[in-house]
Structure formats: structure tokens, C-alpha cells
């Protein structure tokens, strides 16, 4: 979990949509900020291509677990921000699986945290 999110953060912070997409399985299920559930690496690439350059993510892993040798998952807190003061806090849940010898994201879901709670 820590290694996947380290690579995810590095690719996100440097606005590398191809590197972002490569972190996901070809059949990944993805729900970002929008209400639509997206499927597949190509739509994940498109999602990250649309993210404005200059955005960054601070990631804190809260919990990680494994299910055998091929599946893992976990939860993280993420704060997205940019140089203009925009910020968004989310909870992130991931399911990872082994794909071609490396861990990739099979399921990605963010839930925005309301600052008023």
C-alpha cells in the first residue's frame, strides 16, 4: 500500500497521466471526485489528464491489509491542493492486486470530507 501510494503521489504531483494509468489494472474500477464510476485504464488516464497542472497530493496511509499473496487493500487520507489556495480533503480506499508481477490498483474510491463535520 505504501509503495503504490508513493508512486501514485509522485505521478500525480508531476502531472504524468500515463504513469498514473499504469498504476491501475486494465479493468480497474475508479470513482474520483465525480459521481460516475469509471472502468478501465484508458478512462483513468483521461481523468488524470483533465486534472489541472500544479495540483499536489499529501497522503497518509491509515490502514493496510492483505488477503493472501495476490490481493491487498487499505485506506488513506489525502489532501489535494494547488498554489492558488484550493484544497480538497478526501478519504481514499483502494483494492490492490498483483498484475504482471507488481501491485496495481484494481479499485479506487474517494469520498470527500466535509470540513464542517
PyMOL commands that place a pseudoatom at each C-alpha (Angstrom):
pseudoatom trace, name=CA, resn=UNK, resi=1, chain=A, elem=C, hetatm=0, pos=[0.000, 0.000, 0.000]
pseudoatom trace, name=CA, resn=UNK, resi=2, chain=A, elem=C, hetatm=0, pos=[2.711, 2.452, 0.981]
pseudoatom trace, name=CA, resn=UNK, resi=3, chain=A, elem=C, hetatm=0, pos=[4.752, 1.766, -2.166]
pseudoatom trace, name=CA, resn=UNK, resi=4, chain=A, elem=C, hetatm=0, pos=[1.755, 2.050, -4.521]
pseudoatom trace, name=CA, resn=UNK, resi=5, chain=A, elem=C, hetatm=0, pos=[0.659, 5.320, -2.936]
pseudoatom trace, name=CA, resn=UNK, resi=6, chain=A, elem=C, hetatm=0, pos=[4.225, 6.640, -3.054]
pseudoatom trace, name=CA, resn=UNK, resi=7, chain=A, elem=C, hetatm=0, pos=[4.304, 6.006, -6.818]
pseudoatom trace, name=CA, resn=UNK, resi=8, chain=A, elem=C, hetatm=0, pos=[0.748, 7.395, -7.183]
pseudoatom trace, name=CA, resn=UNK, resi=9, chain=A, elem=C, hetatm=0, pos=[1.713, 10.626, -5.373]
pseudoatom trace, name=CA, resn=UNK, resi=10, chain=A, elem=C, hetatm=0, pos=[4.902, 11.057, -7.437]
pseudoatom trace, name=CA, resn=UNK, resi=11, chain=A, elem=C, hetatm=0, pos=[2.978, 10.638, -10.715]
pseudoatom trace, name=CA, resn=UNK, resi=12, chain=A, elem=C, hetatm=0, pos=[0.110, 12.875, -9.532]
pseudoatom trace, name=CA, resn=UNK, resi=13, chain=A, elem=C, hetatm=0, pos=[2.367, 15.675, -8.279]
pseudoatom trace, name=CA, resn=UNK, resi=14, chain=A, elem=C, hetatm=0, pos=[4.310, 15.733, -11.552]
pseudoatom trace, name=CA, resn=UNK, resi=15, chain=A, elem=C, hetatm=0, pos=[1.135, 15.522, -13.710]
pseudoatom trace, name=CA, resn=UNK, resi=16, chain=A, elem=C, hetatm=0, pos=[2.022, 12.282, -15.522]
pseudoatom trace, name=CA, resn=UNK, resi=17, chain=A, elem=C, hetatm=0, pos=[-1.292, 10.773, -16.731]
pseudoatom trace, name=CA, resn=UNK, resi=18, chain=A, elem=C, hetatm=0, pos=[0.424, 7.815, -18.439]
pseudoatom trace, name=CA, resn=UNK, resi=19, chain=A, elem=C, hetatm=0, pos=[2.315, 6.923, -15.264]
pseudoatom trace, name=CA, resn=UNK, resi=20, chain=A, elem=C, hetatm=0, pos=[-0.914, 7.322, -13.287]
pseudoatom trace, name=CA, resn=UNK, resi=21, chain=A, elem=C, hetatm=0, pos=[-2.791, 4.992, -15.626]
pseudoatom trace, name=CA, resn=UNK, resi=22, chain=A, elem=C, hetatm=0, pos=[-0.010, 2.398, -15.407]
pseudoatom trace, name=CA, resn=UNK, resi=23, chain=A, elem=C, hetatm=0, pos=[-0.628, 2.129, -11.657]
pseudoatom trace, name=CA, resn=UNK, resi=24, chain=A, elem=C, hetatm=0, pos=[-4.090, 0.664, -12.392]
pseudoatom trace, name=CA, resn=UNK, resi=25, chain=A, elem=C, hetatm=0, pos=[-5.130, -2.727, -13.719]
pseudoatom trace, name=CA, resn=UNK, resi=26, chain=A, elem=C, hetatm=0, pos=[-6.571, -2.745, -17.268]
pseudoatom trace, name=CA, resn=UNK, resi=27, chain=A, elem=C, hetatm=0, pos=[-10.050, -3.409, -15.807]
pseudoatom trace, name=CA, resn=UNK, resi=28, chain=A, elem=C, hetatm=0, pos=[-9.794, -1.075, -12.812]
pseudoatom trace, name=CA, resn=UNK, resi=29, chain=A, elem=C, hetatm=0, pos=[-12.931, 0.375, -11.228]
pseudoatom trace, name=CA, resn=UNK, resi=30, chain=A, elem=C, hetatm=0, pos=[-12.421, 4.058, -10.422]
pseudoatom trace, name=CA, resn=UNK, resi=31, chain=A, elem=C, hetatm=0, pos=[-14.509, 6.684, -8.680]
pseudoatom trace, name=CA, resn=UNK, resi=32, chain=A, elem=C, hetatm=0, pos=[-12.844, 10.050, -8.277]
pseudoatom trace, name=CA, resn=UNK, resi=33, chain=A, elem=C, hetatm=0, pos=[-14.485, 13.377, -7.449]
pseudoatom trace, name=CA, resn=UNK, resi=34, chain=A, elem=C, hetatm=0, pos=[-17.348, 12.932, -9.917]
pseudoatom trace, name=CA, resn=UNK, resi=35, chain=A, elem=C, hetatm=0, pos=[-20.381, 10.727, -9.380]
pseudoatom trace, name=CA, resn=UNK, resi=36, chain=A, elem=C, hetatm=0, pos=[-19.597, 8.370, -12.273]
pseudoatom trace, name=CA, resn=UNK, resi=37, chain=A, elem=C, hetatm=0, pos=[-17.935, 5.031, -11.699]
pseudoatom trace, name=CA, resn=UNK, resi=38, chain=A, elem=C, hetatm=0, pos=[-15.318, 4.623, -14.419]
pseudoatom trace, name=CA, resn=UNK, resi=39, chain=A, elem=C, hetatm=0, pos=[-13.850, 1.373, -15.697]
pseudoatom trace, name=CA, resn=UNK, resi=40, chain=A, elem=C, hetatm=0, pos=[-10.548, 0.745, -17.405]
pseudoatom trace, name=CA, resn=UNK, resi=41, chain=A, elem=C, hetatm=0, pos=[-7.067, 2.153, -17.605]
pseudoatom trace, name=CA, resn=UNK, resi=42, chain=A, elem=C, hetatm=0, pos=[-7.826, 4.444, -20.566]
pseudoatom trace, name=CA, resn=UNK, resi=43, chain=A, elem=C, hetatm=0, pos=[-10.592, 6.318, -18.739]
pseudoatom trace, name=CA, resn=UNK, resi=44, chain=A, elem=C, hetatm=0, pos=[-8.351, 6.611, -15.673]
pseudoatom trace, name=CA, resn=UNK, resi=45, chain=A, elem=C, hetatm=0, pos=[-5.704, 8.208, -17.925]
pseudoatom trace, name=CA, resn=UNK, resi=46, chain=A, elem=C, hetatm=0, pos=[-8.325, 10.625, -19.273]
pseudoatom trace, name=CA, resn=UNK, resi=47, chain=A, elem=C, hetatm=0, pos=[-9.432, 11.503, -15.746]
pseudoatom trace, name=CA, resn=UNK, resi=48, chain=A, elem=C, hetatm=0, pos=[-5.896, 12.437, -14.707]
pseudoatom trace, name=CA, resn=UNK, resi=49, chain=A, elem=C, hetatm=0, pos=[-5.200, 14.286, -17.977]
pseudoatom trace, name=CA, resn=UNK, resi=50, chain=A, elem=C, hetatm=0, pos=[-8.072, 16.614, -17.017]
pseudoatom trace, name=CA, resn=UNK, resi=51, chain=A, elem=C, hetatm=0, pos=[-6.583, 17.437, -13.597]
pseudoatom trace, name=CA, resn=UNK, resi=52, chain=A, elem=C, hetatm=0, pos=[-5.053, 20.932, -13.739]
pseudoatom trace, name=CA, resn=UNK, resi=53, chain=A, elem=C, hetatm=0, pos=[-1.275, 21.006, -13.622]
pseudoatom trace, name=CA, resn=UNK, resi=54, chain=A, elem=C, hetatm=0, pos=[0.211, 22.205, -10.365]
pseudoatom trace, name=CA, resn=UNK, resi=55, chain=A, elem=C, hetatm=0, pos=[-2.047, 20.168, -8.115]
pseudoatom trace, name=CA, resn=UNK, resi=56, chain=A, elem=C, hetatm=0, pos=[-0.368, 18.103, -5.438]
pseudoatom trace, name=CA, resn=UNK, resi=57, chain=A, elem=C, hetatm=0, pos=[-1.433, 15.411, -3.005]
pseudoatom trace, name=CA, resn=UNK, resi=58, chain=A, elem=C, hetatm=0, pos=[-0.399, 14.768, 0.582]
pseudoatom trace, name=CA, resn=UNK, resi=59, chain=A, elem=C, hetatm=0, pos=[-1.104, 11.158, 1.535]
pseudoatom trace, name=CA, resn=UNK, resi=60, chain=A, elem=C, hetatm=0, pos=[-1.346, 9.497, 4.942]
pseudoatom trace, name=CA, resn=UNK, resi=61, chain=A, elem=C, hetatm=0, pos=[-1.927, 5.737, 4.948]
pseudoatom trace, name=CA, resn=UNK, resi=62, chain=A, elem=C, hetatm=0, pos=[-4.352, 4.858, 7.740]
pseudoatom trace, name=CA, resn=UNK, resi=63, chain=A, elem=C, hetatm=0, pos=[-4.671, 1.110, 7.356]
pseudoatom trace, name=CA, resn=UNK, resi=64, chain=A, elem=C, hetatm=0, pos=[-3.421, -1.615, 5.045]
pseudoatom trace, name=CA, resn=UNK, resi=65, chain=A, elem=C, hetatm=0, pos=[-4.301, -5.298, 4.857]
pseudoatom trace, name=CA, resn=UNK, resi=66, chain=A, elem=C, hetatm=0, pos=[-3.612, -8.334, 2.699]
pseudoatom trace, name=CA, resn=UNK, resi=67, chain=A, elem=C, hetatm=0, pos=[-5.839, -11.154, 1.542]
pseudoatom trace, name=CA, resn=UNK, resi=68, chain=A, elem=C, hetatm=0, pos=[-3.423, -13.899, 0.604]
pseudoatom trace, name=CA, resn=UNK, resi=69, chain=A, elem=C, hetatm=0, pos=[-0.494, -13.137, -1.670]
pseudoatom trace, name=CA, resn=UNK, resi=70, chain=A, elem=C, hetatm=0, pos=[-2.411, -11.585, -4.572]
pseudoatom trace, name=CA, resn=UNK, resi=71, chain=A, elem=C, hetatm=0, pos=[-4.821, -9.057, -3.029]
pseudoatom trace, name=CA, resn=UNK, resi=72, chain=A, elem=C, hetatm=0, pos=[-4.330, -6.161, -0.634]
pseudoatom trace, name=CA, resn=UNK, resi=73, chain=A, elem=C, hetatm=0, pos=[-6.248, -3.082, 0.324]
pseudoatom trace, name=CA, resn=UNK, resi=74, chain=A, elem=C, hetatm=0, pos=[-6.345, -0.146, 2.599]
pseudoatom trace, name=CA, resn=UNK, resi=75, chain=A, elem=C, hetatm=0, pos=[-7.420, 3.343, 3.467]
pseudoatom trace, name=CA, resn=UNK, resi=76, chain=A, elem=C, hetatm=0, pos=[-5.684, 6.719, 3.352]
pseudoatom trace, name=CA, resn=UNK, resi=77, chain=A, elem=C, hetatm=0, pos=[-6.390, 10.371, 3.978]
pseudoatom trace, name=CA, resn=UNK, resi=78, chain=A, elem=C, hetatm=0, pos=[-5.432, 12.605, 1.065]
pseudoatom trace, name=CA, resn=UNK, resi=79, chain=A, elem=C, hetatm=0, pos=[-5.331, 16.373, 0.837]
pseudoatom trace, name=CA, resn=UNK, resi=80, chain=A, elem=C, hetatm=0, pos=[-5.213, 17.749, -2.693]
pseudoatom trace, name=CA, resn=UNK, resi=81, chain=A, elem=C, hetatm=0, pos=[-4.038, 21.347, -3.109]
pseudoatom trace, name=CA, resn=UNK, resi=82, chain=A, elem=C, hetatm=0, pos=[-2.624, 23.890, -5.525]
pseudoatom trace, name=CA, resn=UNK, resi=83, chain=A, elem=C, hetatm=0, pos=[-0.585, 27.098, -5.318]
pseudoatom trace, name=CA, resn=UNK, resi=84, chain=A, elem=C, hetatm=0, pos=[-3.752, 29.248, -5.510]
pseudoatom trace, name=CA, resn=UNK, resi=85, chain=A, elem=C, hetatm=0, pos=[-5.126, 28.015, -2.182]
pseudoatom trace, name=CA, resn=UNK, resi=86, chain=A, elem=C, hetatm=0, pos=[-7.553, 25.390, -3.499]
pseudoatom trace, name=CA, resn=UNK, resi=87, chain=A, elem=C, hetatm=0, pos=[-7.790, 22.372, -1.192]
pseudoatom trace, name=CA, resn=UNK, resi=88, chain=A, elem=C, hetatm=0, pos=[-9.844, 19.196, -1.010]
pseudoatom trace, name=CA, resn=UNK, resi=89, chain=A, elem=C, hetatm=0, pos=[-9.694, 16.574, 1.722]
pseudoatom trace, name=CA, resn=UNK, resi=90, chain=A, elem=C, hetatm=0, pos=[-10.740, 13.024, 0.893]
pseudoatom trace, name=CA, resn=UNK, resi=91, chain=A, elem=C, hetatm=0, pos=[-10.747, 9.542, 2.291]
pseudoatom trace, name=CA, resn=UNK, resi=92, chain=A, elem=C, hetatm=0, pos=[-9.306, 7.092, -0.216]
pseudoatom trace, name=CA, resn=UNK, resi=93, chain=A, elem=C, hetatm=0, pos=[-9.959, 3.367, -0.284]
pseudoatom trace, name=CA, resn=UNK, resi=94, chain=A, elem=C, hetatm=0, pos=[-8.025, 1.033, -2.537]
pseudoatom trace, name=CA, resn=UNK, resi=95, chain=A, elem=C, hetatm=0, pos=[-8.037, -2.610, -3.500]
pseudoatom trace, name=CA, resn=UNK, resi=96, chain=A, elem=C, hetatm=0, pos=[-4.744, -3.753, -4.983]
pseudoatom trace, name=CA, resn=UNK, resi=97, chain=A, elem=C, hetatm=0, pos=[-3.909, -6.930, -6.867]
pseudoatom trace, name=CA, resn=UNK, resi=98, chain=A, elem=C, hetatm=0, pos=[-0.802, -8.489, -8.339]
pseudoatom trace, name=CA, resn=UNK, resi=99, chain=A, elem=C, hetatm=0, pos=[-0.659, -7.820, -12.078]
pseudoatom trace, name=CA, resn=UNK, resi=100, chain=A, elem=C, hetatm=0, pos=[2.376, -8.763, -14.175]
pseudoatom trace, name=CA, resn=UNK, resi=101, chain=A, elem=C, hetatm=0, pos=[4.460, -9.182, -11.030]
pseudoatom trace, name=CA, resn=UNK, resi=102, chain=A, elem=C, hetatm=0, pos=[3.680, -5.817, -9.441]
pseudoatom trace, name=CA, resn=UNK, resi=103, chain=A, elem=C, hetatm=0, pos=[0.964, -4.340, -7.291]
pseudoatom trace, name=CA, resn=UNK, resi=104, chain=A, elem=C, hetatm=0, pos=[-1.629, -2.325, -9.215]
pseudoatom trace, name=CA, resn=UNK, resi=105, chain=A, elem=C, hetatm=0, pos=[-4.842, -0.599, -8.200]
pseudoatom trace, name=CA, resn=UNK, resi=106, chain=A, elem=C, hetatm=0, pos=[-7.945, -2.662, -9.008]
pseudoatom trace, name=CA, resn=UNK, resi=107, chain=A, elem=C, hetatm=0, pos=[-10.465, -0.446, -7.209]
pseudoatom trace, name=CA, resn=UNK, resi=108, chain=A, elem=C, hetatm=0, pos=[-10.132, 3.238, -6.290]
pseudoatom trace, name=CA, resn=UNK, resi=109, chain=A, elem=C, hetatm=0, pos=[-12.731, 5.278, -4.449]
pseudoatom trace, name=CA, resn=UNK, resi=110, chain=A, elem=C, hetatm=0, pos=[-12.569, 8.750, -2.940]
pseudoatom trace, name=CA, resn=UNK, resi=111, chain=A, elem=C, hetatm=0, pos=[-15.043, 10.212, -0.514]
pseudoatom trace, name=CA, resn=UNK, resi=112, chain=A, elem=C, hetatm=0, pos=[-14.811, 13.938, 0.033]
pseudoatom trace, name=CA, resn=UNK, resi=113, chain=A, elem=C, hetatm=0, pos=[-14.522, 15.024, 3.667]
pseudoatom trace, name=CA, resn=UNK, resi=114, chain=A, elem=C, hetatm=0, pos=[-16.711, 17.962, 4.591]
pseudoatom trace, name=CA, resn=UNK, resi=115, chain=A, elem=C, hetatm=0, pos=[-14.651, 20.453, 6.603]
pseudoatom trace, name=CA, resn=UNK, resi=116, chain=A, elem=C, hetatm=0, pos=[-17.762, 21.389, 8.628]
pseudoatom trace, name=CA, resn=UNK, resi=117, chain=A, elem=C, hetatm=0, pos=[-18.089, 17.950, 10.232]
for i in range(1, 117): cmd.bond("trace and resi %d" % i, "trace and resi %d" % (i + 1))
show_as sticks, trace
zoom trace
